[in-house]
Amino acid sequence: MATATDFFTPDEEAAVIEAIRQAEKNTSGEVRVHIENTSEKPPLERAQEVFGFLGMNATADRNGVLFYVGIENHSFAILGDEGIDKVVEPDFWDSTKDIVIEEFKQGRFAEGLVKGVLLAGERLKIYFPYDKNDINELPDTISKG
């Protein structure tokens, strides 16, 4: 079974990282992807822990988005910070999550994350458009734990 460190091929990992960069070109929002082997906690609860651990709640506009993947439990969550939650409809992430999960069901994990991250960027730019003074507040990497 794959682990967080070898879940993606180098090309797949590069594609996900490029999707993060592309998504962030259109928005001041910050996107992270976190992959870990397993967690005993429900995916959303674990995503909240990881969100804090990665410092995602420290962005100026509180507009960070985390894509959380638990490999062994087949768990997945998308979590947006409070700045996003204040302005978007309650089911804002549902369509994005559905697209990602559909790819995951076919075993296309990198493709699912790429599609989800790009869609998140498109949706975020509506509420948090890119500003010329915007700085990249979080690393455009995949965290693994």
C-alpha positions as CSV (number, residue, x, y, z in Angstrom):
1,M,0.0,0.0,0.0
2,A,1.2,3.5,-0.8
3,T,2.2,5.8,2.0
4,A,2.2,9.6,2.1
5,T,5.7,9.8,0.9
6,D,5.2,7.7,-2.2
7,F,1.5,8.2,-2.9
8,F,2.3,10.3,-6.0
9,T,4.8,9.7,-8.7
10,P,7.1,12.7,-9.2
11,D,5.1,13.8,-12.2
12,E,1.8,13.6,-10.3
13,E,3.2,15.6,-7.4
14,A,4.5,18.2,-9.8
15,A,1.1,18.4,-11.5
16,V,-0.7,19.0,-8.1
17,I,1.9,21.7,-7.1
18,E,1.4,23.4,-10.5
19,A,-2.3,23.3,-10.0
20,I,-1.8,25.1,-6.6
21,R,0.3,27.8,-8.3
22,Q,-2.3,28.2,-11.1
23,A,-5.2,28.4,-8.7
24,E,-3.4,31.1,-6.6
25,K,-2.7,33.2,-9.7
26,N,-6.4,34.2,-9.8
27,T,-7.0,34.8,-6.1
28,S,-5.5,36.1,-2.9
29,G,-6.7,32.8,-1.4
30,E,-4.1,30.3,-0.3
31,V,-4.4,26.6,-1.2
32,R,-2.6,23.6,0.5
33,V,-2.8,19.9,0.0
34,H,-2.0,17.5,2.9
35,I,-1.7,13.8,2.6
36,E,-1.2,11.4,5.4
37,N,-1.4,7.6,5.9
38,T,-4.2,7.5,8.4
39,S,-6.0,9.2,11.2
40,E,-8.4,7.9,13.8
41,K,-10.3,11.1,13.7
42,P,-13.1,12.0,11.3
43,P,-11.7,13.7,8.1
44,L,-13.1,17.2,8.8
45,E,-11.9,17.1,12.4
46,R,-8.4,16.0,11.4
47,A,-8.4,18.6,8.6
48,Q,-9.0,21.3,11.2
49,E,-6.0,20.1,13.2
50,V,-3.8,20.0,10.2
51,F,-5.1,23.4,9.1
52,G,-3.8,24.9,12.4
53,F,-0.6,22.9,12.4
54,L,0.2,24.3,8.9
55,G,-0.5,27.8,10.1
56,M,-3.2,28.2,7.5
57,N,-5.3,30.3,9.9
58,A,-2.6,33.0,9.9
59,T,-3.3,34.4,6.4
60,A,-4.2,38.1,6.3
61,D,-7.7,37.6,4.9
62,R,-8.3,34.2,6.6
63,N,-8.8,32.7,3.1
64,G,-6.8,29.5,3.2
65,V,-8.2,26.3,1.8
66,L,-6.9,22.8,2.8
67,F,-7.5,19.6,0.7
68,Y,-7.0,16.8,3.2
69,V,-6.4,13.2,2.1
70,G,-6.1,10.2,4.4
71,I,-4.8,7.3,2.4
72,E,-5.6,4.2,4.4
73,N,-9.0,5.3,5.6
74,H,-10.0,6.6,2.1
75,S,-10.9,9.9,3.8
76,F,-11.1,13.3,2.2
77,A,-12.1,16.8,3.3
78,I,-11.9,20.4,2.0
79,L,-11.7,23.0,4.7
80,G,-11.9,26.8,4.2
81,D,-10.9,29.3,6.8
82,E,-13.3,31.7,8.5
83,G,-12.8,34.5,6.0
84,I,-14.2,32.2,3.3
85,D,-17.0,30.8,5.4
86,K,-18.3,34.3,6.2
87,V,-18.9,35.2,2.5
88,V,-19.8,31.9,0.7
89,E,-22.9,29.8,0.7
90,P,-22.9,26.8,3.1
91,D,-22.5,24.2,0.3
92,F,-19.7,26.2,-1.4
93,W,-17.3,23.2,-1.4
94,D,-19.8,20.5,-2.2
95,S,-19.4,20.6,-6.0
96,T,-15.6,20.7,-5.7
97,K,-15.6,17.8,-3.3
98,D,-17.9,15.8,-5.6
99,I,-15.5,16.3,-8.6
100,V,-12.5,15.2,-6.5
101,I,-14.2,12.2,-5.1
102,E,-15.4,11.0,-8.5
103,E,-11.8,11.0,-9.7
104,F,-10.6,9.3,-6.5
105,K,-13.2,6.5,-7.1
106,Q,-11.5,5.8,-10.4
107,G,-8.0,5.7,-8.7
108,R,-7.0,9.0,-10.3
109,F,-5.9,10.8,-7.1
110,A,-3.6,13.4,-8.6
111,E,-6.1,14.2,-11.3
112,G,-8.8,14.6,-8.7
113,L,-6.7,17.0,-6.7
114,V,-5.7,18.9,-9.8
115,K,-9.3,19.4,-10.8
116,G,-10.4,20.3,-7.3
117,V,-7.6,22.8,-6.7
118,L,-8.1,24.5,-10.0
119,L,-11.9,24.7,-9.3
120,A,-11.2,26.1,-5.9
121,G,-9.1,28.8,-7.4
122,E,-11.8,29.7,-9.8
123,R,-14.4,29.8,-7.1
124,L,-12.2,31.8,-4.7
125,K,-11.4,34.5,-7.2
126,I,-15.1,35.5,-7.1
127,Y,-14.8,36.4,-3.4
128,F,-11.0,37.0,-3.1
129,P,-9.8,38.3,-6.4
130,Y,-6.0,38.5,-7.0
131,D,-4.5,41.9,-6.0
132,K,-1.2,43.2,-7.4
133,N,0.0,43.6,-3.8
134,D,-0.8,40.0,-2.9
135,I,2.0,38.0,-1.5
136,N,2.2,34.2,-1.3
137,E,1.6,33.6,2.4
138,L,1.9,29.8,2.4
139,P,4.2,27.4,0.6
140,D,2.9,25.9,-2.7
141,T,3.8,22.3,-1.7
142,I,2.2,19.1,-0.6
143,S,2.6,18.5,3.1
144,K,2.9,14.9,4.2
145,G,2.4,13.5,7.6
